[in-house]
C-alpha cells in the first residue's frame, strides 16, 4: 500500500549544525503516526520541513505520490496543515477571528459551515467566540489552535507537542480529541515528548535521536521496547 505521506532521506542543517540526517518516515491514510524523542532531537524541524517552513538540504516529501510544494501556503492548499508547538494563537484577535484566519482557503457559505463545524466540535470556543485568544487558558488555546488547523479541511494534520505545559486532565482531553480527529477521517502525524501518551494513541511510531531515526514499530511494540522504556518511559 502506498503511503499517504512519504518522507525520504530528508536532511536539514542550521548553519554547521545537522538537525536531520537521512530521515525517512511513512504515514498511511487513516493512521496516527507518532514521532517521539528528546528535546533537540529534530522533531519540530521535521514537521517544519514537511510544511515548507524549512528548506531541506536533501531528500523528498511526497503526498499521495506527488511532491509537496515548497511554500507553506501551497502545502496547506494540498491538505497538509501544521499546528505548531506553543499554540501560536493570535492573542489580540477574537476566537472567531482566529478561526477565520485558519479558514482563509474557504469563502462564503463554506467558510461559515466550517466555523459551525468547529463550534460543534469545541462548544467552549463558541461560548467565548468574541473573547480575545490571549485570555484563554493553555488548554483552551490548544483547542483553538487545533480548531484553526481543522478550518483548512486537512487531509493530514501535523501536531507539534499538543500536550506541552498542560495539566494531566487537559492532556487526556487533547488525546481524546486526537482520536476523534482520526475517526473523522483525518490522518495525524504527531510529534510528542510525552512518549507514553503518544505511543498509546498511535498506530505506528518512530524514535528520533540526534536527527536520525533510531527505532520504529507499532505503538505497542515500542511501549514494550527496553530501549524506549529506559530512555523515554522512566525505566
C-alpha positions as CSV (number, residue, x, y, z in Angstrom):
1,X,0.0,0.0,0.0
2,X,1.4,3.4,-1.0
3,X,1.9,5.8,1.9
4,X,-0.3,8.9,2.1
5,X,2.7,11.0,3.3
6,X,6.2,9.8,2.5
7,X,9.4,11.5,3.7
8,X,12.5,10.0,2.1
9,X,16.2,10.6,3.2
10,X,15.5,14.1,4.5
11,X,18.5,16.2,5.6
12,X,18.4,19.6,7.2
13,X,21.1,21.9,8.6
14,X,21.1,25.1,10.5
15,X,24.5,26.6,9.6
16,X,27.0,23.9,10.5
17,X,24.6,22.0,12.8
18,X,22.9,19.0,11.3
19,X,19.3,18.9,12.5
20,X,18.1,15.9,10.4
21,X,20.2,13.3,8.8
22,X,18.7,11.0,6.2
23,X,15.3,10.8,7.9
24,X,12.6,8.6,6.2
25,X,9.0,8.4,7.6
26,X,5.8,7.0,6.1
27,X,2.2,7.7,7.2
28,X,-0.6,5.6,5.8
29,X,-4.0,7.1,5.3
30,X,-6.2,7.0,8.4
31,X,-3.3,6.4,10.8
32,X,-2.0,8.3,13.7
33,X,1.8,8.1,13.5
34,X,3.9,9.4,16.4
35,X,7.4,10.8,16.4
36,X,9.0,10.7,19.8
37,X,12.4,11.8,21.1
38,X,14.2,14.1,23.4
39,X,14.4,17.9,23.2
40,X,16.6,18.9,20.3
41,X,16.2,15.5,18.5
42,X,14.9,17.2,15.4
43,X,11.1,16.6,15.8
44,X,9.9,20.1,15.3
45,X,12.4,20.6,12.4
46,X,10.9,17.5,10.7
47,X,7.4,19.0,10.8
48,X,8.6,22.4,9.8
49,X,10.3,20.9,6.8
50,X,7.3,18.9,5.7
51,X,5.1,22.1,6.0
52,X,7.5,24.1,3.9
53,X,8.8,26.4,6.6
54,X,12.4,25.0,6.5
55,X,14.2,24.2,3.3
56,X,16.0,20.8,3.3
57,X,19.5,20.1,2.1
58,X,18.3,16.9,0.5
59,X,15.5,14.3,0.4
60,X,11.9,14.4,-0.7
61,X,8.4,14.9,0.8
62,X,5.5,13.4,-1.1
63,X,1.8,13.4,-0.5
64,X,-0.2,10.7,-2.2
65,X,2.7,10.0,-4.6
66,X,3.3,13.6,-5.6
67,X,6.0,16.0,-4.4
68,X,4.7,18.6,-1.9
69,X,5.1,22.2,-2.9
70,X,8.0,24.1,-1.2
71,X,5.9,27.1,0.0
72,X,3.8,26.8,3.2
73,X,0.6,28.3,1.8
74,X,0.7,25.8,-1.1
75,X,1.4,22.9,1.3
76,X,-1.8,23.9,3.2
77,X,-3.7,24.1,-0.1
78,X,-2.6,20.5,-0.8
79,X,-4.2,19.4,2.5
80,X,-1.2,19.3,4.9
81,X,-1.8,21.5,7.9
82,X,0.7,22.2,10.7
83,X,-0.5,23.0,14.3
84,X,2.7,24.4,15.7
85,X,4.4,23.9,19.1
86,X,3.3,26.5,21.6
87,X,-0.2,27.0,20.1
88,X,0.8,30.3,18.3
89,X,-2.7,31.7,18.6
90,X,-3.2,35.4,17.6
91,X,-3.7,36.7,21.1
92,X,-5.0,40.1,20.1
93,X,-7.7,38.6,17.9
94,X,-11.0,37.0,19.0
95,X,-11.5,33.3,18.9
96,X,-13.8,33.7,15.9
97,X,-11.2,35.8,14.0
98,X,-8.5,33.2,14.8
99,X,-10.7,30.5,13.2
100,X,-11.4,32.7,10.2
101,X,-7.7,33.1,9.7
102,X,-7.5,29.3,9.6
103,X,-10.2,29.1,7.0
104,X,-8.7,31.5,4.6
105,X,-8.9,29.0,1.7
106,X,-12.7,29.0,2.0
107,X,-15.3,31.5,1.0
108,X,-18.9,32.4,1.8
109,X,-21.2,29.6,2.9
110,X,-18.3,27.1,3.0
111,X,-16.4,29.3,5.5
112,X,-19.5,29.7,7.7
113,X,-20.1,25.9,7.6
114,X,-16.5,25.3,8.6
115,X,-16.9,27.7,11.5
116,X,-20.1,26.0,12.7
117,X,-18.4,22.6,12.4
118,X,-15.6,23.7,14.8
119,X,-18.1,25.3,17.2
120,X,-19.9,22.0,17.3
121,X,-16.6,20.1,18.0
122,X,-15.5,22.7,20.6
123,X,-18.5,24.2,22.3
124,X,-16.3,26.2,24.6
125,X,-15.0,28.1,21.6
126,X,-18.5,29.1,20.5
127,X,-19.4,30.2,24.0
128,X,-16.3,32.5,24.0
129,X,-16.1,33.4,20.3
130,X,-15.9,37.1,20.9
131,X,-13.2,36.7,23.6
132,X,-9.6,37.5,22.8
133,X,-7.5,34.4,22.3
134,X,-4.8,35.7,24.7
135,X,-7.3,35.5,27.6
136,X,-7.8,31.7,27.2
137,X,-6.2,29.0,29.4
138,X,-3.4,26.9,27.9
139,X,-5.8,24.0,27.2
140,X,-8.3,26.3,25.6
141,X,-5.6,27.8,23.4
142,X,-4.5,24.4,22.3
143,X,-8.1,23.5,21.3
144,X,-8.3,26.8,19.4
145,X,-5.0,26.0,17.6
146,X,-6.3,22.6,16.6
147,X,-9.7,24.0,15.5
148,X,-7.9,26.7,13.5
149,X,-5.9,24.0,11.7
150,X,-9.1,22.0,11.0
151,X,-10.7,25.0,9.4
152,X,-8.5,24.3,6.3
153,X,-10.0,20.8,5.9
154,X,-6.7,18.9,6.1
155,X,-6.1,15.5,4.7
156,X,-3.3,15.2,7.3
157,X,-2.8,17.2,10.4
158,X,0.7,17.8,11.8
159,X,0.5,18.2,15.6
160,X,3.6,19.5,17.3
161,X,3.7,18.9,21.1
162,X,0.0,19.4,21.7
163,X,0.3,18.4,25.4
164,X,3.1,20.7,26.3
165,X,2.6,22.6,29.5
166,X,-0.9,21.3,30.1
167,X,-2.4,19.7,33.3
168,X,-2.9,15.9,33.1
169,X,-6.7,16.1,32.9
170,X,-6.4,18.5,29.9
171,X,-3.8,16.3,28.3
172,X,-6.3,13.4,28.4
173,X,-8.9,15.7,26.7
174,X,-6.4,16.6,24.0
175,X,-5.7,12.9,23.3
176,X,-9.4,12.1,23.2
177,X,-9.6,14.9,20.6
178,X,-6.7,13.4,18.6
179,X,-8.6,10.1,18.4
180,X,-11.8,11.8,17.3
181,X,-9.9,13.7,14.6
182,X,-8.6,10.4,13.2
183,X,-12.1,8.8,13.5
184,X,-13.5,11.7,11.4
185,X,-11.2,10.6,8.5
186,X,-8.2,12.9,9.1
187,X,-4.7,11.4,9.2
188,X,-2.4,12.6,12.0
189,X,1.3,12.9,12.3
190,X,2.0,13.6,16.0
191,X,5.3,14.9,17.5
192,X,5.5,14.5,21.3
193,X,7.8,14.4,24.2
194,X,5.1,12.7,26.2
195,X,6.2,9.3,24.8
196,X,3.8,7.2,26.8
197,X,0.7,9.1,25.6
198,X,2.0,9.3,22.0
199,X,2.7,5.5,21.8
200,X,-0.6,4.6,23.4
201,X,-2.7,6.6,20.8
202,X,-0.7,5.8,17.6
203,X,-0.8,3.0,15.0
204,X,2.9,3.4,14.3
205,X,5.8,5.4,15.7
206,X,9.4,6.5,15.1
207,X,12.1,7.3,17.6
208,X,14.2,10.3,16.5
209,X,17.6,10.7,18.2
210,X,20.1,13.3,17.2
211,X,18.5,13.9,13.9
212,X,18.3,10.2,12.9
213,X,15.5,7.6,13.1
214,X,16.9,5.1,15.6
215,X,13.9,2.8,16.0
216,X,10.4,2.3,14.6
217,X,7.4,0.0,15.1
218,X,3.8,-0.1,16.3
219,X,3.0,1.9,19.3
220,X,2.6,-1.3,21.4
221,X,5.9,-2.7,20.1
222,X,7.8,0.5,21.2
223,X,6.0,0.5,24.6
224,X,7.5,-2.9,25.2
225,X,11.0,-2.0,24.0
226,X,13.6,-1.9,26.7
227,X,15.5,0.9,25.0
228,X,12.4,3.0,24.7
229,X,11.3,2.3,28.3
230,X,14.7,3.3,29.7
231,X,15.1,6.4,27.6
232,X,11.5,7.8,27.5
233,X,9.2,6.0,29.8
234,X,11.1,6.2,33.1
235,X,12.6,2.7,33.1
